[in-house]
Amino acid sequence: GDSILITATSSGASNFTWSPSGINNDSIYVSTIGTFNYQVEVSSNNNCNAFASSNTVTVAIYPRPSDPVLMAPNGLTACEGDTLVLVVNSSGANHYTWQPSGPDNDTLYITTVGSNSYTVSVSNSNNCSALHASAPVNATIYPAPSIPLLTLPNGSSACAGDSILITATSSGASNFTWSPSGDRKSTRLNSS
């Protein structure tokens, strides 16, 4: 994490004792999380003390949120018309910056057709950011096939014993399920 440097200056002083840490140096680094009041007492090489302790400085070190992890409770692929959900897991975070873009929220709802790589960076109300952004997550919403168009290339009527060919055309479709039955792109209805 970060640290704060506090330096004491005192003419003629060669010994510095910090309170509350007890460190003996003219400068100290504070990195402990919390809010603390620091003072320093000084003396010379002749063991002469200053008439009073230094002024008090207040130092605050705030915790960082944990590095974010993206979770996809409903998976990372969906079809057009469905929604993908990405949820951030990060302890202590309350501000979220999504890439490519998104709301300042721990949940991102994806409805746009296409593939994207998503990451999120997080921070807290003290403007402390997690050390790392999330690992990228690839999410895809596939386009839905077009509404099928049925055609009757040989007409819609036949004599007993003949069949009628019905063909389905749908852009983007690879599987066809016929009702009342079948699973081919074309089906023949036989008259009896």
MDAnalysis code that builds the backbone (N, CA, C; Angstrom):
import MDAnalysis as mda
import numpy as np

u = mda.Universe.empty(576, n_residues=192, atom_resindex=np.repeat(np.arange(192), 3), trajectory=True)
u.add_TopologyAttr("name", ["N", "CA", "C"] * 192)
u.add_TopologyAttr("resid", np.arange(1, 193))
u.add_TopologyAttr("resname", ["GLY", "ASP", "SER", "ILE", "LEU", "ILE", "THR", "ALA", "THR", "SER", "SER", "GLY", "ALA", "SER", "ASN", "PHE", "THR", "TRP", "SER", "PRO", "SER", "GLY", "ILE", "ASN", "ASN", "ASP", "SER", "ILE", "TYR", "VAL", "SER", "THR", "ILE", "GLY", "THR", "PHE", "ASN", "TYR", "GLN", "VAL", "GLU", "VAL", "SER", "SER", "ASN", "ASN", "ASN", "CYS", "ASN", "ALA", "PHE", "ALA", "SER", "SER", "ASN", "THR", "VAL", "THR", "VAL", "ALA", "ILE", "TYR", "PRO", "ARG", "PRO", "SER", "ASP", "PRO", "VAL", "LEU", "MET", "ALA", "PRO", "ASN", "GLY", "LEU", "THR", "ALA", "CYS", "GLU", "GLY", "ASP", "THR", "LEU", "VAL", "LEU", "VAL", "VAL", "ASN", "SER", "SER", "GLY", "ALA", "ASN", "HIS", "TYR", "THR", "TRP", "GLN", "PRO", "SER", "GLY", "PRO", "ASP", "ASN", "ASP", "THR", "LEU", "TYR", "ILE", "THR", "THR", "VAL", "GLY", "SER", "ASN", "SER", "TYR", "THR", "VAL", "SER", "VAL", "SER", "ASN", "SER", "ASN", "ASN", "CYS", "SER", "ALA", "LEU", "HIS", "ALA", "SER", "ALA", "PRO", "VAL", "ASN", "ALA", "THR", "ILE", "TYR", "PRO", "ALA", "PRO", "SER", "ILE", "PRO", "LEU", "LEU", "THR", "LEU", "PRO", "ASN", "GLY", "SER", "SER", "ALA", "CYS", "ALA", "GLY", "ASP", "SER", "ILE", "LEU", "ILE", "THR", "ALA", "THR", "SER", "SER", "GLY", "ALA", "SER", "ASN", "PHE", "THR", "TRP", "SER", "PRO", "SER", "GLY", "ASP", "ARG", "LYS", "SER", "THR", "ARG", "LEU", "ASN", "SER", "SER"])
u.atoms.positions = np.array([
    [0.818, -1.188, 0.000],
    [0.000, 0.000, 0.000],
    [0.855, 1.243, 0.000],
    [0.185, 2.348, 0.045],
    [0.867, 3.640, 0.081],
    [1.380, 3.927, 1.485],
    [2.291, 4.903, 1.565],
    [2.759, 5.373, 2.869],
    [2.885, 6.892, 2.819],
    [2.903, 7.503, 3.990],
    [3.034, 8.954, 4.117],
    [4.333, 9.231, 4.859],
    [5.139, 10.155, 4.318],
    [6.398, 10.553, 4.940],
    [6.146, 11.774, 5.831],
    [6.582, 11.674, 7.098],
    [6.519, 12.815, 8.019],
    [7.967, 13.152, 8.392],
    [8.336, 14.404, 8.239],
    [9.704, 14.837, 8.538],
    [9.672, 15.932, 9.598],
    [10.566, 15.806, 10.577],
    [10.697, 16.821, 11.624],
    [11.954, 17.649, 11.369],
    [11.841, 18.931, 11.541],
    [13.024, 19.804, 11.450],
    [13.125, 20.574, 12.763],
    [14.342, 20.616, 13.307],
    [14.582, 21.325, 14.561],
    [16.052, 21.730, 14.590],
    [16.320, 23.016, 14.697],
    [17.686, 23.523, 14.728],
    [18.413, 22.992, 15.967],
    [19.543, 22.362, 15.762],
    [20.358, 21.844, 16.864],
    [19.963, 20.471, 17.349],
    [18.891, 19.917, 16.841],
    [18.444, 18.592, 17.314],
    [19.181, 17.494, 16.561],
    [19.553, 16.450, 17.280],
    [20.179, 15.296, 16.654],
    [19.467, 13.997, 17.011],
    [18.608, 14.048, 18.012],
    [17.847, 12.866, 18.428],
    [16.352, 13.179, 18.303],
    [15.640, 12.281, 17.653],
    [14.206, 12.453, 17.417],
    [13.495, 11.207, 17.930],
    [12.445, 11.389, 18.711],
    [11.651, 10.253, 19.193],
    [10.189, 10.533, 18.883],
    [9.646, 9.676, 18.041],
    [8.268, 9.860, 17.560],
    [7.285, 9.171, 18.488],
    [6.160, 9.800, 18.636],
    [5.066, 9.207, 19.390],
    [3.859, 9.169, 18.451],
    [3.178, 8.062, 18.264],
    [3.158, 6.878, 19.107],
    [4.133, 5.775, 18.692],
    [4.904, 5.903, 17.642],
    [5.663, 4.756, 17.124],
    [6.941, 4.443, 17.882],
    [7.576, 5.443, 18.514],
    [8.831, 5.205, 19.215],
    [10.040, 5.173, 18.299],
    [9.870, 5.455, 17.024],
    [10.984, 5.430, 16.066],
    [11.914, 6.599, 16.353],
    [13.227, 6.361, 16.246],
    [14.259, 7.378, 16.493],
    [14.894, 7.779, 15.179],
    [14.303, 8.757, 14.521],
    [14.810, 9.251, 13.246],
    [14.141, 10.589, 12.985],
    [14.722, 11.414, 12.112],
    [14.080, 12.703, 11.831],
    [12.890, 12.564, 10.892],
    [12.771, 11.409, 10.223],
    [11.639, 11.154, 9.314],
    [11.086, 9.759, 9.576],
    [9.787, 9.638, 9.400],
    [9.170, 8.308, 9.504],
    [8.177, 8.143, 8.360],
    [7.986, 6.897, 7.982],
    [6.952, 6.537, 7.007],
    [5.813, 5.879, 7.764],
    [4.612, 6.342, 7.495],
    [3.419, 5.768, 8.122],
    [2.669, 5.001, 7.047],
    [2.447, 3.706, 7.289],
    [1.718, 2.890, 6.315],
    [0.636, 2.031, 6.960],
    [0.510, 2.120, 8.266],
    [-0.507, 1.347, 8.977],
    [-1.879, 1.953, 8.701],
    [-2.836, 1.093, 8.362],
    [-4.195, 1.565, 8.076],
    [-4.824, 2.105, 9.353],
    [-5.377, 3.306, 9.256],
    [-6.040, 3.944, 10.387],
    [-5.729, 5.429, 10.411],
    [-6.222, 6.105, 11.434],
    [-5.972, 7.538, 11.625],
    [-5.189, 7.695, 12.918],
    [-4.051, 8.392, 12.848],
    [-3.153, 8.514, 13.993],
    [-2.685, 9.960, 14.145],
    [-2.432, 10.363, 15.388],
    [-1.849, 11.669, 15.707],
    [-0.380, 11.455, 16.062],
    [0.521, 12.138, 15.368],
    [1.951, 11.982, 15.596],
    [2.548, 13.251, 16.164],
    [3.501, 13.068, 17.082],
    [4.318, 14.141, 17.626],
    [5.749, 13.623, 17.690],
    [6.707, 14.564, 17.811],
    [8.095, 14.169, 17.957],
    [8.727, 14.986, 19.077],
    [9.566, 14.334, 19.881],
    [10.376, 15.020, 20.890],
    [11.818, 14.998, 20.401],
    [12.526, 16.096, 20.628],
    [13.892, 16.204, 20.117],
    [14.856, 16.559, 21.247],
    [16.098, 16.140, 21.031],
    [17.174, 16.527, 21.954],
    [18.459, 16.682, 21.142],
    [19.427, 17.337, 21.762],
    [20.716, 17.543, 21.090],
    [21.674, 16.438, 21.492],
    [22.871, 16.475, 20.929],
    [23.900, 15.502, 21.313],
    [24.315, 15.665, 22.779],
    [24.056, 16.826, 23.346],
    [24.404, 17.086, 24.746],
    [23.275, 16.678, 25.694],
    [22.278, 15.966, 25.160],
    [21.107, 15.528, 25.937],
    [20.268, 16.681, 26.440],
    [20.295, 17.788, 25.726],
    [19.398, 18.895, 26.043],
    [18.117, 18.717, 25.242],
    [16.990, 18.755, 25.963],
    [15.700, 18.556, 25.317],
    [15.100, 19.890, 24.897],
    [14.288, 19.845, 23.860],
    [13.510, 21.025, 23.475],
    [12.514, 21.304, 24.585],
    [12.049, 22.550, 24.709],
    [11.151, 22.933, 25.805],
    [9.775, 22.261, 25.706],
    [9.406, 21.791, 24.506],
    [8.085, 21.154, 24.346],
    [8.147, 20.178, 23.174],
    [7.163, 19.325, 23.130],
    [7.041, 18.421, 21.977],
    [6.580, 19.223, 20.765],
    [6.699, 18.612, 19.634],
    [6.284, 19.262, 18.389],
    [4.770, 19.437, 18.336],
    [4.347, 20.161, 17.316],
    [2.914, 20.203, 17.035],
    [2.452, 18.797, 16.645],
    [1.170, 18.576, 16.664],
    [0.607, 17.263, 16.324],
    [0.133, 17.281, 14.880],
    [0.476, 16.219, 14.162],
    [-0.059, 16.052, 12.803],
    [-0.924, 14.795, 12.791],
    [-2.018, 14.879, 12.095],
    [-2.927, 13.738, 11.973],
    [-2.735, 13.115, 10.598],
    [-2.541, 11.823, 10.594],
    [-2.279, 11.075, 9.368],
    [-3.340, 9.993, 9.237],
    [-3.910, 9.877, 8.033],
    [-4.920, 8.835, 7.783],
    [-4.474, 7.974, 6.608],
    [-4.424, 6.697, 6.832],
    [-4.157, 5.724, 5.767],
    [-5.431, 4.889, 5.620],
    [-6.020, 4.962, 4.444],
    [-7.283, 4.255, 4.198],
    [-7.025, 2.925, 3.497],
    [-7.851, 1.933, 3.758],
    [-7.675, 0.638, 3.085],
    [-8.086, 0.728, 1.617],
    [-7.472, -0.104, 0.818],
    [-7.852, -0.232, -0.592],
    [-8.918, -1.327, -0.703],
    [-9.793, -1.220, -1.705],
    [-10.687, -2.359, -1.960],
    [-9.869, -3.519, -2.524],
    [-10.385, -4.699, -2.361],
    [-9.691, -5.867, -2.918],
    [-9.773, -5.841, -4.445],
    [-8.810, -6.501, -5.095],
    [-8.830, -6.576, -6.559],
    [-10.138, -7.221, -7.017],
    [-10.772, -6.623, -8.017],
    [-12.079, -7.130, -8.437],
    [-11.986, -8.434, -9.226],
    [-12.989, -9.257, -9.029],
    [-13.154, -10.500, -9.789],
    [-14.528, -10.436, -10.442],
    [-14.573, -10.681, -11.757],
    [-15.856, -10.671, -12.470],
    [-16.458, -12.067, -12.460],
    [-17.750, -12.126, -12.171],
    [-18.486, -13.393, -12.181],
    [-19.650, -13.257, -13.161],
    [-19.965, -14.342, -13.820],
    [-21.077, -14.375, -14.771],
    [-22.042, -15.467, -14.324],
    [-23.018, -15.129, -13.462],
    [-23.882, -16.159, -12.883],
    [-24.714, -16.923, -13.907],
    [-24.976, -16.331, -15.077],
    [-25.778, -17.022, -16.096],
    [-24.949, -17.434, -17.302],
    [-23.635, -17.442, -17.183],
    [-22.764, -17.818, -18.282],
    [-22.310, -16.613, -19.081],
    [-21.479, -16.870, -20.092],
    [-20.876, -15.799, -20.886],
    [-21.371, -15.756, -22.316],
    [-22.360, -16.572, -22.650],
    [-22.965, -16.511, -23.980],
    [-24.478, -16.524, -23.841],
    [-25.127, -15.818, -24.768],
    [-26.589, -15.773, -24.782],
    [-27.032, -15.464, -26.202],
    [-28.315, -15.546, -26.414],
    [-28.896, -15.225, -27.715],
    [-29.540, -13.849, -27.661],
    [-29.639, -13.235, -28.812],
    [-30.291, -11.933, -28.931],
    [-31.653, -11.981, -28.243],
    [-31.944, -10.943, -27.479],
    [-33.190, -10.898, -26.716],
    [-32.993, -11.319, -25.270],
    [-31.886, -12.038, -24.993],
    [-31.553, -12.421, -23.616],
    [-30.570, -11.401, -23.054],
    [-30.288, -11.507, -21.770],
    [-29.383, -10.580, -21.096],
    [-28.283, -11.365, -20.389],
    [-27.047, -10.936, -20.613],
    [-25.924, -11.465, -19.845],
    [-25.691, -10.543, -18.655],
    [-25.263, -11.127, -17.543],
    [-25.038, -10.350, -16.324],
    [-23.609, -10.594, -15.855],
    [-22.855, -9.504, -15.627],
    [-21.538, -9.581, -15.003],
    [-21.627, -8.902, -13.637],
    [-21.117, -9.579, -12.610],
    [-21.182, -9.071, -11.249],
    [-19.752, -8.963, -10.708],
    [-19.461, -7.848, -10.031],
    [-18.134, -7.606, -9.469],
    [-18.092, -8.119, -8.036],
    [-17.037, -8.870, -7.730],
    [-16.771, -9.273, -6.356],
    [-15.509, -8.529, -5.932],
    [-15.659, -7.529, -5.040],
    [-14.521, -6.757, -4.529],
    [-14.903, -6.196, -3.166],
    [-14.236, -6.654, -2.143],
    [-14.516, -6.188, -0.787],
    [-14.076, -4.738, -0.633],
    [-14.985, -3.883, -0.141],
    [-14.659, -2.495, 0.135],
    [-14.845, -1.540, -1.023],
    [-15.241, -2.029, -2.187],
    [-15.425, -1.153, -3.356],
    [-16.838, -0.589, -3.385],
    [-16.962, 0.668, -3.852],
    [-18.288, 1.228, -4.087],
    [-18.325, 2.142, -5.317],
    [-17.230, 2.173, -6.082],
    [-17.202, 2.871, -7.376],
    [-16.609, 1.921, -8.400],
    [-17.241, 1.884, -9.583],
    [-16.892, 0.879, -10.599],
    [-16.708, 1.565, -11.948],
    [-15.582, 1.300, -12.602],
    [-15.302, 1.843, -13.923],
    [-15.148, 0.664, -14.877],
    [-16.158, 0.503, -15.737],
    [-16.207, -0.623, -16.674],
    [-15.535, -0.251, -17.982],
    [-14.898, -1.236, -18.585],
    [-14.397, -1.114, -19.950],
    [-15.014, -2.235, -20.756],
    [-15.630, -2.001, -21.907],
    [-15.606, -0.758, -22.657],
    [-16.440, 0.367, -22.052],
    [-17.560, 0.145, -21.444],
    [-18.299, 1.201, -20.748],
    [-19.393, 0.560, -19.918],
    [-19.879, 1.292, -18.953],
    [-20.946, 0.769, -18.110],
    [-21.233, 1.727, -16.976],
    [-22.262, 1.435, -16.187],
    [-22.658, 2.322, -15.093],
    [-21.718, 2.169, -13.893],
    [-21.748, 3.136, -13.001],
    [-20.983, 3.063, -11.755],
    [-21.767, 2.156, -10.803],
    [-21.681, 0.850, -11.096],
    [-22.496, -0.129, -10.388],
    [-21.727, -1.443, -10.374],
    [-21.997, -2.300, -9.395],
    [-21.288, -3.579, -9.325],
    [-21.875, -4.645, -10.247],
    [-22.924, -4.298, -10.988],
    [-23.553, -5.239, -11.912],
    [-23.681, -4.591, -13.287],
    [-23.275, -5.335, -14.318],
    [-23.383, -4.861, -15.693],
    [-24.321, -5.808, -16.446],
    [-25.320, -5.222, -17.096],
    [-26.267, -5.992, -17.899],
    [-25.916, -5.782, -19.370],
    [-25.689, -6.877, -20.086],
    [-25.267, -6.815, -21.487],
    [-26.407, -7.335, -22.355],
    [-26.853, -6.500, -23.313],
    [-27.945, -6.898, -24.211],
    [-27.586, -6.700, -25.677],
    [-26.447, -6.089, -25.967],
    [-26.064, -5.779, -27.336],
    [-25.464, -7.001, -28.018],
    [-25.916, -7.261, -29.246],
    [-25.400, -8.389, -30.019],
    [-23.928, -8.144, -30.346],
    [-23.096, -9.173, -30.168],
    [-21.675, -9.100, -30.488],
    [-20.839, -9.671, -29.364],
    [-19.526, -9.638, -29.577],
    [-18.565, -10.123, -28.583],
    [-17.739, -8.961, -28.077],
    [-17.533, -8.912, -26.783],
    [-16.694, -7.883, -26.173],
    [-15.905, -8.483, -25.024],
    [-14.766, -7.873, -24.763],
    [-13.966, -8.207, -23.593],
    [-14.235, -7.135, -22.546],
    [-14.621, -7.543, -21.342],
    [-14.998, -6.614, -20.287],
    [-13.999, -6.696, -19.131],
    [-13.653, -5.528, -18.581],
    [-12.869, -5.434, -17.361],
    [-13.498, -4.356, -16.492],
    [-13.145, -4.363, -15.228],
    [-13.645, -3.329, -14.321],
    [-12.528, -2.951, -13.355],
    [-12.432, -1.653, -13.076],
    [-11.552, -1.124, -12.033],
    [-12.445, -0.608, -10.918],
    [-11.965, -0.726, -9.681],
    [-12.803, -0.326, -8.549],
    [-12.054, 0.628, -7.631],
    [-12.838, 1.435, -6.902],
    [-12.291, 2.320, -5.876],
    [-13.322, 2.441, -4.765],
    [-12.921, 3.128, -3.693],
    [-13.859, 3.309, -2.586],
    [-14.130, 4.798, -2.363],
    [-14.903, 5.124, -1.350],
    [-15.306, 6.511, -1.118],
    [-14.142, 7.400, -0.685],
    [-12.991, 6.811, -0.329],
    [-11.801, 7.585, 0.018],
    [-10.881, 7.783, -1.184],
    [-11.373, 7.442, -2.386],
    [-10.598, 7.539, -3.630],
    [-9.390, 6.616, -3.642],
    [-9.462, 5.527, -2.908],
    [-8.417, 4.507, -2.957],
    [-8.854, 3.442, -3.955],
    [-7.968, 3.138, -4.888],
    [-8.277, 2.150, -5.928],
    [-7.655, 0.809, -5.581],
    [-8.270, -0.246, -6.070],
    [-7.649, -1.566, -5.960],
    [-6.348, -1.535, -6.752],
    [-5.406, -2.370, -6.389],
    [-4.109, -2.365, -7.068],
    [-4.209, -2.794, -8.525],
    [-5.168, -3.658, -8.849],
    [-5.297, -4.177, -10.215],
    [-6.752, -4.135, -10.666],
    [-6.932, -4.025, -11.969],
    [-8.270, -4.187, -12.562],
    [-8.571, -5.684, -12.626],
    [-9.805, -6.007, -12.917],
    [-10.175, -7.415, -13.048],
    [-9.498, -8.030, -14.266],
    [-9.415, -9.334, -14.267],
    [-8.976, -10.041, -15.473],
    [-10.078, -9.864, -16.519],
    [-9.723, -9.794, -17.804],
    [-10.762, -9.621, -18.827],
    [-11.675, -10.845, -18.925],
    [-12.939, -10.566, -19.201],
    [-13.938, -11.611, -19.397],
    [-14.567, -11.374, -20.768],
    [-14.600, -12.404, -21.604],
    [-15.202, -12.295, -22.934],
    [-16.645, -12.768, -22.888],
    [-17.547, -11.887, -23.318],
    [-18.977, -12.202, -23.317],
    [-19.521, -12.006, -24.727],
    [-20.421, -12.901, -25.125],
    [-20.969, -12.859, -26.485],
    [-22.478, -13.021, -26.455],
    [-23.151, -12.137, -27.196],
    [-24.581, -12.320, -27.467],
    [-24.707, -12.582, -28.960],
    [-25.193, -13.771, -29.281],
    [-25.332, -14.192, -30.678],
    [-26.620, -13.635, -31.274],
    [-26.578, -13.266, -32.564],
    [-27.802, -12.778, -33.197],
    [-28.819, -13.908, -33.348],
    [-30.070, -13.552, -33.222],
    [-31.146, -14.534, -33.426],
    [-31.353, -14.716, -34.925],
    [-31.704, -15.919, -35.366],
    [-32.016, -16.098, -36.781],
    [-33.297, -15.330, -37.132],
    [-33.421, -15.044, -38.419],
    [-34.629, -14.342, -38.866],
    [-35.848, -15.252, -38.732],
    [-37.020, -14.637, -38.695],
    [-38.269, -15.407, -38.632],
    [-38.352, -16.259, -39.889],
    [-38.620, -17.569, -39.758],
    [-38.612, -18.434, -40.939],
    [-39.740, -18.105, -41.924],
    [-39.387, -18.221, -43.185],
    [-40.345, -18.046, -44.271],
    [-40.588, -19.420, -44.880],
    [-41.842, -19.848, -44.902],
    [-42.193, -21.142, -45.482],
    [-42.606, -20.951, -46.934],
    [-42.084, -21.817, -47.788],
    [-42.459, -21.775, -49.209],
    [-42.900, -23.154, -49.652],
    [-43.757, -23.162, -50.690],
    [-44.262, -24.397, -51.289],
    [-43.820, -24.388, -52.754],
    [-42.586, -24.858, -53.057],
    [-42.049, -24.737, -54.408],
    [-42.880, -25.465, -55.470],
    [-43.621, -26.495, -55.085],
    [-44.392, -27.274, -56.069],
    [-45.890, -27.078, -55.908],
    [-46.285, -26.049, -55.173],
    [-47.711, -25.802, -54.990],
    [-48.208, -26.343, -53.672],
    [-49.461, -26.007, -53.345],
    [-50.009, -26.357, -52.041],
    [-51.044, -27.473, -52.099],
    [-51.206, -28.088, -53.243],
    [-52.178, -29.196, -53.321],
    [-51.539, -30.354, -54.068],
    [-52.038, -31.564, -53.767],
    [-51.510, -32.776, -54.403],
    [-52.600, -33.833, -54.435],
    [-52.390, -34.801, -55.261],
    [-53.302, -35.938, -55.341],
    [-52.909, -36.978, -54.307],
    [-53.852, -37.841, -53.975],
    [-53.610, -38.910, -53.024],
    [-52.388, -39.705, -53.456],
    [-51.479, -39.974, -52.514],
    [-50.270, -40.730, -52.795],
    [-49.079, -39.847, -53.137],
    [-49.328, -38.591, -53.493],
    [-48.231, -37.656, -53.777],
    [-47.832, -36.947, -52.475],
    [-46.822, -36.135, -52.550],
    [-46.390, -35.373, -51.379],
    [-46.260, -33.898, -51.741],
    [-46.278, -33.075, -50.726],
    [-46.098, -31.627, -50.884],
    [-44.801, -31.253, -50.174],
    [-43.926, -30.558, -50.899],
    [-42.658, -30.103, -50.322],
    [-42.863, -28.721, -49.698],
    [-42.482, -28.596, -48.419],
    [-42.497, -27.305, -47.730],
    [-41.051, -27.001, -47.347],
    [-40.555, -25.812, -47.720],
    [-39.175, -25.412, -47.432],
    [-39.188, -24.197, -46.510],
    [-38.313, -24.241, -45.506],
    [-38.171, -23.115, -44.575],
    [-36.869, -22.385, -44.880],
    [-36.936, -21.059, -44.922],
    [-35.755, -20.233, -45.125],
    [-35.659, -19.253, -43.958],
    [-34.463, -19.220, -43.333],
    [-34.247, -18.313, -42.196],
    [-32.771, -17.959, -42.140],
    [-32.452, -16.681, -42.283],
    [-31.071, -16.221, -42.214],
    [-30.513, -16.483, -40.817],
    [-29.386, -17.169, -40.762],
    [-28.735, -17.443, -39.488],
    [-29.190, -18.709, -38.803],
    [-30.190, -19.385, -39.331],
    [-30.687, -20.606, -38.689],
    [-29.891, -21.813, -39.154],
    [-29.611, -22.725, -38.233],
    [-28.930, -23.967, -38.584],
    [-29.738, -25.193, -38.162],
    [-30.708, -25.008, -37.314],
    [-31.553, -26.109, -36.853],
    [-33.017, -25.722, -37.075],
    [-33.780, -26.661, -37.591],
    [-35.208, -26.445, -37.863],
    [-35.988, -27.557, -37.178],
    [-37.044, -27.197, -36.492],
    [-37.915, -28.172, -35.850],
    [-39.327, -27.927, -36.372],
    [-39.872, -28.939, -37.012],
    [-41.194, -28.818, -37.641],
    [-42.279, -29.245, -36.675],
    [-43.388, -28.590, -36.818],
    [-44.551, -28.990, -36.059],
    [-45.639, -29.334, -37.067],
    [-46.165, -30.503, -37.049],
    [-46.229, -31.435, -35.946],
    [-44.984, -32.286, -35.725],
    [-44.037, -32.500, -36.675],
    [-42.857, -33.306, -36.349],
    [-41.766, -33.065, -37.377],
    [-40.526, -33.417, -36.997],
    [-39.395, -33.332, -37.921],
    [-38.353, -32.335, -37.459],
    [-37.158, -32.439, -38.067],
    [-36.083, -31.524, -37.704],
    [-35.169, -31.218, -38.892],
    [-35.726, -31.180, -40.080],
    [-34.932, -30.882, -41.272],
    [-35.311, -29.508, -41.807],
    [-34.526, -29.008, -42.767],
    [-34.823, -27.721, -43.380],
    [-36.055, -27.820, -44.275],
    [-36.278, -28.980, -44.845],
    [-37.456, -29.205, -45.708],
    [-38.174, -30.450, -45.207],
    [-39.448, -30.488, -45.457],
    [-40.202, -31.686, -45.112],
    [-41.208, -31.952, -46.205],
    [-41.537, -33.208, -46.348],
    [-42.547, -33.599, -47.332],
    [-43.756, -34.119, -46.578],
    [-44.917, -33.600, -46.958],
    [-46.174, -34.091, -46.405],
    [-46.783, -35.012, -47.422],
    [-47.037, -36.227, -47.036],
    [-47.648, -37.209, -47.942],
    [-49.149, -37.219, -47.737],
    [-49.874, -37.198, -48.851],
    [-51.335, -37.298, -48.742],
    [-51.737, -38.752, -48.755],
    [-52.834, -39.047, -48.169],
    [-53.265, -40.437, -48.144],
    [-54.662, -40.582, -48.707],
])
